[in-house]
Amino acid sequence: MRIRSIITLVLAVLLSLVAAVHRWGDSSHAIGLMSLNGGKARHPSFLESGWDRYAQITTARVLPPYRGDVRVVLEGDPPLDYDIRFSKPVVDLGLRRLPDFRDDILYGIQPGDRLALWVLMRSFPTDPVCGMSVREGDLSHPYQGKIFFFCGDGCLASFRAEPGRYKDKDSPRGKYNLAFYDTRSGKSVLKVPLIFKGKEDSHASGGHH
Ligand SMILES: [Zn+2]
């Protein structure tokens, strides 16, 4: 049991290092318990808005008597482009039994399993004024070496009038969930809240940087 914990911890540390080396913008780590009656994350994950890419590592232990197949979904609005990787141990000592992971579903989860998932996220372009998802190719405007996209002339005009007010708002904000659902019952077995904080929120106590 203790060896399993150590392997999970080493795995999490290695993944954090990989995330840092690859400059995945902001990253965070969440620890959770997966169970029949909803599961629990130890605390929400906080990510700072303003990056293009994010990484989130979730490690979770499966509580008895839960067993089943689990679908993993990143929920939130506006939607993010994301990719979930299931981590196999770097060194397999034959101590861990691992479920199969295909198409965002963990197959054959059993009590006592320790899972490690790595979620890579990228934000779609967002209109910094109204927060709508927009497409590259829509109305655009360069500012300080960066291209911003807008849903229409009204939002573009607001941006031009006060770019400083909007320039940090074209990335995810607010609450998302990394949600785990039992595929048979549809019940949630774990929900990890992911909170994207605006720069002005996290710098609330300080001045300008
Ligand atoms: Zn707009």
Residues whose N, C-alpha, C, O or C-beta is under 5 A from the ligand:
A	BS01	ZN	D127 C130 C151 G152 C155
